[in-house]
């Protein structure tokens, strides 16, 4: 349930609600808003406790139950949009943040060439996979530790935040040392041990939607991160599996306004994984910006024909620069920057 405190409430009154909740064995999360304090009371049996138990306490304005499975990611818990700071790059504000780079870090030359080019074109964050969960055990799995080291070098060279993927709870501590934002991929959206560990790291995180997951399941997975006290969560729409086979995945463009209505978390879109083909990426990216996405995650490779993975969906450096020019015009048309 959600307890909204009155404006100008005293600290002792907030503590009174918190202590009452803990006396029932419930967990508590506080949203210290600019206008009021909201307290989320969490637990499997909160429905057995009458709302009046908290409504009668001094300083309480109102008490409501959240009937949705997700709690902390909901608009009921936090009305205003959340802003996530990625080493100085703000996601969720007026600027549409572009994250770009290779799907996988292959070698130093490839990464440095892409990093310099995407930054010059206007990208704010460098993406690059060091650990790659693949469907086949025989596919390239990434450079792992060596890949993280190269990303750290690129970050220092170009003064650019980096976002690699983490696939195992044991990799989180190492990833935190090398990354400004951690990515939890679609295959790991419901890897709850990984989500819990990433949540504990308090590092900004991009949580991609599972390709067979509903929006509700996606937001409930986000609650695992938020429940650990990590409020630096970004949602990533990358397409879902449908009966359509003309694209790699069907980008659920409607999830953008649905998320904006239901959740306070910022949302970015990955058109590369949705399209599966470089020729479709620009149109999907432009549609996502027009629909209200807070950012775009794009795969760029200096020579896609020689890419060790996902070359078909990767843009060349020149194609990416051209797309950035087009995206700027769309962003301006809806009152945003790029």
N, C-alpha and C positions, 0 to 999 in steps of 0.2 A: 504494500500500500504506500501511498504518497502523502506525506504530511507537509502542508505549506504553512510556514510560520508567518505571523503578522509582520508588517514592516516595522522596523525599529525594535525588533525583539532583542531581549537581553541574552547574553551568553549563557547565563544560568538556566534560562528557559529552554534553550536549545539542548543543553546538557540533560535537562529533565526528560525530554522526549527520547534522547539517545539511551539514557539509562533505563527508562521504562521498556524500550524495545529490547535491550540486551537482557533484561530480566526474564523475558520470554524465550531467550535463546536465539533471537533474530540477529541478522547482520544489518548493518546500517551504512548507507552512503549519503554524503552531504553534497548538495549543489549550492555553493555560495554565490548566488546570483547578485547582480548589481542592485536589484530592487528588493529581492526577498530571498530567504533561505528555504530550500526544499530538502526534505529528508526522505530518502527511500528506505523503507523497512522491508527487508528481504528474508524469505524463509519458506520452507515447504508447507507450513501450516499457518501462514498469516491469515488465511481465510477463516480460521476457527476463532480468531480474536476480533471482537466487535470494534468498529472504527471509533466508537465513543470512548474506548479505553485511552485513546490518544487525543480525541477531540476536546476532552475536558481539561487537559493540561494547560497551564498558563502560557500564553504566547502563541498558541496554535490557532491558525486561521481556518484551515479546512483539512479534512482527511478524505481521500478517495482511494478506491481500489483500482489497480491496473489489471484489466482482464486479459491483456495480451501476454503471450509467453515471455516476450522480452520486456524488461523493466528499465534498466539503466540507459538503453539506447533510445528509449521512447521520448516523444515530445512531452508526455505527461511529466516526466522527471525533469526535463530541461527544455524550456520553451524556445529560448534563443539558440541560434546556430552555434555550434562549436567551431572553434578555430584551432588548428593544429600547427604548431611551430616546428618546422623541420630545419634546424640550424639556421634560422633567420628567414626561411621561406615559409610564408603563411598560407596554409591550405584551408579553404573554406571562406575566404574573404572575397573581395572584388576581383582579384586577379585569378584567371584561369591558369593553373600551374601545369606546365608540361614537363613530364618525366620521360626521358628518352635515352636510348642506348641499345647495346646488343642484348639479345635474349640470353646469351651465355658469354662469359668472359673466356676468350680462347687463347689470347696471348697479349703481351704488353703492347705491341705495335697496333694491333686491332683496337684495343680499348682506348689508347691514347688518341688515336686518329679520330675515333667516333666522339670521344669526350670533347675534344677541342671544337669539332664541327657542330655538335648539337648545342654547345654553349654559345657559340658565335651566332647560331640561328635563333637563339632566344629561349632554349630549354633551361629550366631552373634546377632540375635534379637529374643526376646520371643514374640510369638503371643498368644493371648487369648481374646476371646470375652466376654465383660461384658453386652453389649446390643445386642440382637440377633433378627433381623427381620425374622420372620418365616412365611411360607405360611399359616399355620393354627394358629388361635388365641389360640388354646388349647395346643400348643407345648411349650416347655421350652423356655422362652424369655431371659434368662440370669439373673445374679445376680445384674445387673445394678450398682448402686453406690457402693455396697459392692464388686462387682467384680473389679471395678476400684481401690478400696483401696487395694485389694489383689495383683493386678498387680503392684501397686506402691511399695508394700512391697517386691515383688519378684525382682523388678528392683534394690532396695537398697541392698537386700541380695546377689544377684549374679552379681551386677554391669553390668547389661545387659539391653539395650534399650527394650522397650515394645511397641507393636502395638495392640491396641484394635480397635473396629469398633464404629463409631458414626452414629446414625440413625436419629437424629433430630437436627435442628439448635440450639435448646436450650441446647443440651448436649455438644456442642463444647467447651464452656468455661471450663466446668468440665473436659472434656477429655484432654484438653491442660495441665491441672495441673497434670494429672496422666500419660500421654503418651508421648513418644518420637516421635511417628509417628502415625497419625490418618488414619484409613482405611475407605474408602467409598465403601460399598459393591455393588454388581452387581445390586441389586434391587433399589439402590439409585443413580445409575450413572447419571440419568437425573433429580434428585431432585435438581433443580437449586437453591432453597433457601438454602439448605444444602451446596451445592458447594460454594456458595457465602460466607457463614459464615466461612467455613473451609478455604477458600482462604484468608479471612481477618485475620485469626489467624496466618498466616505466618509459621505455624508448618508444617514439612514434612508430606506429605499425599500420601497414596497409593490409586489410583483410579482404581477400578476393572471394567472390561468391562461388560456391561449388557449382559445377556445371549441371547438377541435377537437384539443386536446392531452391526452395521457395524463398521469397523475400523475408518471410517470418523466420525461417530457419537460419537465414543469414544474419539477421539482427539478433537472434537469440545467441548465435555464436559470438557476436560482438560483445554480448553481455559477459562472457567469460573473461574477456580482456578488461572490460570496465570494472568488473567485480574485484579485480586485483588492485584497483586503484589507478589503473592506467587510463587516463582520459584523453590520451593522444591517439585516437583511433580514426582511421580513414577507411571507408568502404570502397571496394573495387569491383565494378561490374565488368565482366569479361565474356559475357554470353553464356547461354545455357543450351543443353542438348535437347533438340526437338526432332520431329520426324523429317525436317528439312535437311537435305544433304548437299545443297548448292554452296553452302558456306561451312566453315569448320564448326562454328557454333552460332546460334541465333542470338544476336545482341538484343536484350530486352530493354529497348529504349524507354518503355513505360516505367521501368523500375526507377528511373531518375526522379520523375515527379512523385511517385509513390513513396520513395525514401524521403524526399524533401517534406512530404506531408506527415509522415509517420515518425521520423527520426531527426535528431539534431546533429547527427554526424555528417561530416563532409563526404562527398562521393566523387570518385574519379572513374573514368572509363578506359578500358584497354581495347581499342579497336583492332589491334593486330591479332590477338588470339581469337576474337570473334570472326574476323574476316577469313583468316587462313590464306589470304592471297593479297599481295601488296597493292594490286590495282583497286581493291575495295576499301582499303584502309582510309584514304582521305575522305571519302564520302561519309563513312561511319563516324570518323572523328569530328567532322563538321556538324553532323546531326547531333552528336552528344553535347557539343558546346552550345548549340542552339537550344537544346532541351534543358540546359541548366546544370550540366556537370561542372564540378569545381576543378577538374583537372583531366589530363589525358596522359596515358601511359603508352608510349609508342616504341616499337622495336626498329632500330636503325643499325645497318651494317655497311662497312665500306665496300664490301664485295659480296652481296647476298648469295651469289652462285657458289661461293666457296665456304659459306657458313656451315659450321658443324651441326647446327640445328636450326629449324624454323627459318631458313633462308627465304622460302617462298612468301612468307608474310612480312618480311623485313623491308623497310624502305631504304633506298640508297641515300647517301648524304644530300645529293642535289634534290631528290624528291622530298626529303624532309624539310629542307629550307623553303621549298616552294609551298608546302603545306602550311608551314608556320605563317607565311605571308597571308594565306587565305584564312587561316584561323583568327588572325588578328582582326580582320575585317568583320568576321562574324561576332567575335567577342565585343567589339565596339558597338555593333548594331543592337546588342542587348544590354548595353551599359556596363560592360566589364572590360578589363584589360587582359593582356596575355604576357 
